[in-house]
Amino acid sequence: MPRKIRELIKDLEAAGFVNRGGRGSHRKFVHSKVSKSVILSGQLGDDAKHYQEKDVKVAIEVSKR
């Protein structure tokens, strides 16, 4: 079962990412150790897409280096 957008946001914030806002249902998360920002689209209760889960996982791993 896919995770929800709110769960991905919670994971990003726990790893030190900061929400820089966005337009509509898009949110941009940045971290000082990660050169590429993570953009999540969708409402909080929506199922996350496979690529969104992968992007979040990779970004969190990079932030731990």
MARLOVO-458091 format. One record per residue (C-alpha): y, z, x; residue number from 1. Coordinates in nm, 4 decimals, m for minus. Last residue first. Layout:
<north->Y&up->Z&east->X&num->NUM>
...
//
This chain:
<north->1.1997&up->0.4501&east->2.6402&num->65>
<north->1.1960&up->0.6237&east->2.3000&num->64>
<north->1.4487&up->0.3834&east->2.1450&num->63>
<north->1.2201&up->0.0863&east->2.2178&num->62>
<north->0.9358&up->0.2457&east->2.0196&num->61>
<north->1.1691&up->0.3135&east->1.7259&num->60>
<north->1.2886&up->m0.0474&east->1.7286&num->59>
<north->0.9326&up->m0.1825&east->1.7360&num->58>
<north->0.8233&up->0.0303&east->1.4387&num->57>
<north->1.1341&up->m0.0566&east->1.2371&num->56>
<north->1.0924&up->m0.4302&east->1.2991&num->55>
<north->0.7211&up->m0.4141&east->1.2059&num->54>
<north->0.7900&up->m0.2324&east->0.8779&num->53>
<north->1.0596&up->m0.4877&east->0.7954&num->52>
<north->0.8283&up->m0.7781&east->0.8818&num->51>
<north->0.5631&up->m0.6504&east->0.6387&num->50>
<north->0.8125&up->m0.6229&east->0.3546&num->49>
<north->0.9092&up->m0.2800&east->0.2298&num->48>
<north->0.8363&up->m0.1972&east->m0.1328&num->47>
<north->1.1545&up->m0.1306&east->m0.3277&num->46>
<north->1.2619&up->0.2235&east->m0.4189&num->45>
<north->1.5597&up->0.2371&east->m0.1824&num->44>
<north->1.6910&up->m0.1049&east->m0.2860&num->43>
<north->1.6389&up->m0.4012&east->m0.0589&num->42>
<north->1.7492&up->m0.5243&east->0.2804&num->41>
<north->1.7001&up->m0.3554&east->0.6133&num->40>
<north->1.8849&up->m0.4662&east->0.9264&num->39>
<north->1.7827&up->m0.3203&east->1.2611&num->38>
<north->2.0297&up->m0.3611&east->1.5478&num->37>
<north->1.9331&up->m0.5204&east->1.8781&num->36>
<north->2.0395&up->m0.3563&east->2.2052&num->35>
<north->1.8464&up->m0.0349&east->2.1500&num->34>
<north->1.9386&up->0.2713&east->2.3580&num->33>
<north->2.2628&up->0.3545&east->2.1702&num->32>
<north->2.1007&up->0.3095&east->1.8298&num->31>
<north->2.2143&up->0.0939&east->1.5388&num->30>
<north->2.1088&up->0.0608&east->1.1748&num->29>
<north->2.2512&up->m0.2051&east->0.9436&num->28>
<north->2.1930&up->m0.1757&east->0.5686&num->27>
<north->2.1662&up->m0.4623&east->0.3203&num->26>
<north->2.1544&up->m0.4050&east->m0.0568&num->25>
<north->2.5082&up->m0.5263&east->m0.1149&num->24>
<north->2.6981&up->m0.5539&east->0.2082&num->23>
<north->2.6354&up->m0.3331&east->0.5069&num->22>
<north->2.6676&up->0.0190&east->0.6323&num->21>
<north->2.6583&up->0.1404&east->0.9908&num->20>
<north->2.3539&up->0.3622&east->0.9370&num->19>
<north->2.2846&up->0.5519&east->1.2585&num->18>
<north->1.9514&up->0.5512&east->1.4418&num->17>
<north->1.8396&up->0.8754&east->1.6054&num->16>
<north->1.4612&up->0.8562&east->1.5613&num->15>
<north->1.4766&up->1.0733&east->1.2473&num->14>
<north->1.7336&up->0.8296&east->1.1044&num->13>
<north->1.4982&up->0.5371&east->1.1592&num->12>
<north->1.2007&up->0.7156&east->1.0023&num->11>
<north->1.4050&up->0.8188&east->0.6958&num->10>
<north->1.5299&up->0.4617&east->0.6554&num->9>
<north->1.1726&up->0.3315&east->0.6678&num->8>
<north->1.0689&up->0.5845&east->0.4035&num->7>
<north->1.3617&up->0.4863&east->0.1767&num->6>
<north->1.2553&up->0.1200&east->0.2011&num->5>
<north->0.9174&up->0.2115&east->0.0530&num->4>
<north->0.5855&up->0.1773&east->0.2336&num->3>
<north->0.3396&up->m0.0944&east->0.1464&num->2>
<north->0.0000&up->0.0000&east->0.0000&num->1>
//
